[in-house]
Amino acid sequence: MRAASSTSPPPAGAPATVSGRCARLHPGNLRCEGIPHAVCAAAADILISEFMDAEAVEALRSDFAVRYEPGLAQARGDLLTAVGAVRALIVRNVTQVDRELLDAAPALEVVGRLGVGLDNIDLEACAERGVAVFPATGANAVSVAEYVLAAMLQLWRPVYGATARVAAGEWPRQELGGRELAGSRLGLIGLGSVARTVAERASALGMSIAAYDPYITPDDPAWERAERFEALPELLRSSDAVSIHVPLTDSTRGLIDGEALALLPPHALLINTSRGGIVDEQALVAALRAGRLGGAALDVFADEPLDAAGGARFEGAPNLLLTPHIAGITEESNRRVSLVTAQNVSRALRGEG
């Protein structure tokens, strides 16, 4: 799609064909050319294949033709058909934006990511085709940070499960005494925008902060928030709790394996809100069962969604929290992520950068 020519444009919203090709004027004064009219006539400028806040969807609809079908992420064949003439695709983490999809979307210019992780998007293939990718960097940082703090509180002071026992006449005071966050050291693997938000809030609760991130230079202001560790093993040995905030790449896959887990103090907590595949789940379960680790919270898994067969590996693991990839999802964060993504996509389609 490109800006409509000033020479005899068709009436707004009225399809017209030129040599069998579409010359339809879309919202935003944009016209398709070079795409079969049969494909484009019922097509949208923007396709949204996963859930998005209604306010953001309506904001996009004020300037573009939008097709909002959050179920398309689970219907691959329908998705490949639907992307045929769209200029922008908005996804979360389920839709796989791979070469197959890009081949099916010759008009695609922009991918908006409702979140920050990009492992479901083939960035190399997008770059080859000139498709811009916009994550909603920082928009869900507060939600993830609050999840991390809540997980630490629950794992060290598991009071939320005490109601039934106390009501039944038990009085498990010694079991529920737990540990304080204040005075404990939180080790962060990765010090991006989410990790920095975690650091800020954990510091407010009296925790000391350390971090390992080889991609941030020693003179970066980010280190004002955390003690810098040059080696991951040293960070693991000296931390009371460790929170992971790195993308899934070849270098981070299996980063926290059995050897790494063995370096943690036996009272330590491990929290992963980043991506599955970074933590060796079998090794983690073994460490918990053996009492070599104080507790763990996993919001992400190597295979998602986790089914009953996959979940069986976690049976019998003590002091373990499992949640369905929701650390970054709250009412407020969904609104922020959606609006940021809508703004990113809208600006890109208008050629505003």
Secondary structure by P-SEA (a helix, b strand, c coil): cccccccccccccbbbbccccccccccccbbbcccccccccccccbbbcccccaaaaaaaacccbbbbbccccccaaaaaaaaccccbbbbcccccccaaaaaacccccbbbbccccccccaaaaaaaacbbbbcccccaaaaaaaaaaaaaaaaacccccaaaaaaacccccccccccccccbbbbbccccaaaaaaaaaaaaabbbbbbbbccccccccccccbbbbccaaaaaacccbbbbbccccccccccccaaaaaaccccbbbbbcccccccaaaaaaaaaaaccccccccccccccccccccccccccccccccccccccccaaaaaaaaaaaaaaaaaaaaccc
